[in-house]
Amino acid sequence: VASTTREMVAAVARVDARNRTIVVRGPDNKPQTLQLGPEVRNFAQIRRGDRVRLHFEEAVAVRMAPRGSTLEPEALVGGARAEPGARPAGGVLAATRAQVRITAVDTANNMVSFVGPSRVERTVAVRAPELREFLKTLNVGDRVDVAIVEAVAIRVEPAER
């Protein structure tokens, strides 16, 4: 299992209530538009100048599957949101488990690409030393069981005065 956590604090530069979008500027000062669906409660409280704290987590668990074995695909999605009247906040978690086919192995840069049942290719960086050793054993065409858990949380905080 390898996991990565990132956090970013950005300032709200613009709020478009009609389209439920906000434009934020992070430490790099580049604008980024976030679409906040109707499940995001208390959108009307978001103001220009508010700080938005984004928390990202991704975990990948891998195990080698013998040729011919099958792994039942599994998916789980969950979420949480702020109570009515509270500051806007929410989070989403998605977990997927599937057998994938390795399409590329780059041991020099510790990257591996694979295609799962959805036929979407994904490339991931292999950071953990024990997984880097595992990466060296992989060949294009190998089948590997992969579990991916991704989560993102957002919290709007009052602007600093």
C-alpha positions in Angstrom: 0.0 0.0 0.0 1.3 3.5 -0.9 -0.5 6.7 -0.1 -0.1 10.4 -0.8 -1.6 13.3 1.0 -1.7 16.9 -0.3 -3.3 20.0 1.0 -3.8 23.4 -0.6 -5.1 26.6 0.7 -6.5 29.0 -2.0 -8.3 32.3 -2.0 -11.7 32.7 -3.6 -11.3 35.2 -6.4 -14.8 35.0 -7.9 -18.1 33.4 -7.1 -20.7 32.6 -9.8 -23.8 31.7 -7.9 -25.9 31.1 -11.1 -23.5 28.4 -12.3 -22.3 27.3 -8.8 -18.7 27.8 -9.6 -15.9 29.5 -7.7 -12.5 30.6 -9.1 -9.7 30.1 -6.6 -6.0 31.2 -6.6 -3.6 28.9 -4.8 0.0 29.5 -3.9 1.0 29.6 -7.5 -1.5 32.4 -8.1 -3.0 30.5 -11.1 -6.8 30.6 -11.3 -8.6 27.3 -11.0 -12.4 26.9 -11.4 -14.2 24.6 -9.1 -17.7 23.4 -9.9 -19.8 22.8 -6.8 -22.9 20.8 -7.4 -26.2 21.1 -5.6 -25.0 18.6 -3.0 -22.8 21.4 -1.6 -24.8 23.0 1.0 -24.5 26.7 2.1 -23.0 27.8 -1.3 -24.5 31.3 -0.8 -22.1 31.9 2.2 -19.0 31.7 0.0 -17.6 35.2 -0.6 -14.7 36.6 -2.6 -11.7 36.6 -0.3 -12.7 33.5 1.6 -10.0 30.9 2.0 -10.7 27.4 0.6 -8.8 24.5 2.1 -8.5 21.5 -0.2 -7.3 18.2 1.2 -6.5 15.4 -1.3 -5.6 11.8 -0.4 -4.9 8.8 -2.7 -3.9 5.3 -1.6 -3.0 2.5 -3.9 -2.8 -1.2 -2.8 -1.3 -3.6 -5.3 -0.9 -7.4 -5.3 0.2 -9.7 -8.1 -2.5 -12.0 -9.4 -1.6 -15.3 -11.1 -2.6 -15.6 -14.8 -6.1 -16.8 -15.2 -7.3 -15.7 -11.8 -10.2 -13.4 -11.5 -10.9 -10.6 -9.1 -14.4 -9.4 -8.6 -14.5 -5.7 -9.4 -15.7 -3.6 -6.5 -16.5 0.1 -6.2 -17.5 2.2 -3.2 -18.5 5.9 -3.2 -19.3 8.0 -0.1 -19.5 11.6 0.9 -20.2 14.1 3.6 -21.4 17.6 3.6 -21.9 20.5 6.0 -25.0 20.9 8.1 -27.6 23.5 6.9 -26.4 26.9 8.1 -22.8 25.9 8.8 -19.8 27.1 6.8 -19.6 25.3 3.4 -17.7 22.1 3.6 -17.8 18.6 2.2 -15.9 15.6 1.1 -16.0 12.7 -1.4 -14.4 9.3 -1.2 -14.2 6.8 -4.0 -12.7 3.3 -3.7 -12.2 1.0 -6.6 -10.8 -2.5 -6.8 -10.2 -4.2 -10.1 -7.8 -6.4 -12.0 -5.8 -4.3 -14.5 -3.4 -5.1 -17.3 0.0 -3.5 -17.2 0.6 -1.4 -20.4 4.0 0.3 -19.6 6.7 0.0 -16.9 9.2 2.7 -16.4 11.6 1.6 -13.7 14.0 4.6 -14.3 11.3 7.0 -13.3 9.3 4.6 -11.0 6.1 4.9 -13.1 3.6 2.2 -14.2 0.7 2.5 -16.6 -2.3 0.1 -16.6 -5.8 -0.3 -18.1 -8.7 -1.5 -16.1 -12.2 -2.8 -16.9 -13.3 0.7 -17.9 -10.6 0.7 -20.6 -9.2 4.0 -19.3 -5.4 4.1 -19.0 -3.9 5.4 -15.8 -0.3 6.1 -15.0 0.8 6.2 -11.3 4.1 7.1 -9.6 5.5 4.4 -7.4 7.0 6.0 -4.3 7.3 3.3 -1.7 10.6 1.4 -1.8 8.9 -2.0 -1.5 6.6 -1.1 -4.4 9.6 0.0 -6.5 11.0 -3.5 -6.0 7.6 -4.9 -7.1 7.7 -2.6 -10.1 10.9 -4.3 -11.3 9.1 -7.6 -11.5 6.3 -6.3 -13.8 6.1 -6.8 -17.5 3.7 -5.4 -20.1 0.7 -7.6 -20.2 0.9 -8.8 -16.6 -2.4 -8.7 -14.7 -2.3 -7.1 -11.2 -5.0 -6.5 -8.6 -5.2 -2.8 -7.8 -7.2 -1.1 -5.1 -7.4 2.7 -5.4 -8.9 5.0 -2.8 -9.2 8.7 -3.6 -10.6 11.3 -1.3 -11.0 15.1 -1.6 -12.3 17.4 1.1 -13.1 21.1 0.8 -13.7 23.6 3.6 -14.5 27.3 3.2 -13.1 29.5 5.9 -13.7 33.2 6.6 -11.4 35.5 4.8 -8.4 36.8 6.9 -8.9 40.5 7.6 
